[in-house]
């Protein structure tokens, strides 16, 4: 039974992605990243649509030299997209990989269509802080 459910979910995802089933939806996120009070430039940002089996990358970008960013992406889903922003950084970390944490974007910032009408502002984040779900990522 579980195998059948997984197959159906995969087929639904493939149909949504390749056959144009579902609604086109978009999201935009902005903010400013700092590390110990200094701008955190060139921080890697990835906007994903969370799915059951694997997350779909909607857009990838980097913060500017002053730590500010705006990133927007879109996707097609039958239900509301479930967007999250992953942030990859080296603030206070000298290891071979990067630190990673994600921020789930509230549903009220999802727009219908390919171009977002609103932007979710995460404010200023100090990457020196510890964030829920933060991990180390070597393959990003």
Beta strands, then each sheet from edge to edge (+ up, - down):
strand 1: 23-35
strand 2: 38-39
strand 3: 44-49
strand 4: 56-62
strand 5: 68-77
strand 6: 83-89
strand 7: 98-104
strand 8: 111-112
strand 9: 120-126
strand 10: 135-137
sheet 1: 2+ 1- 5+
sheet 2: 2+ 1- 8+
sheet 3: 2+ 1- 9-
sheet 4: 4+ 3- 6+ 7- 10+
end
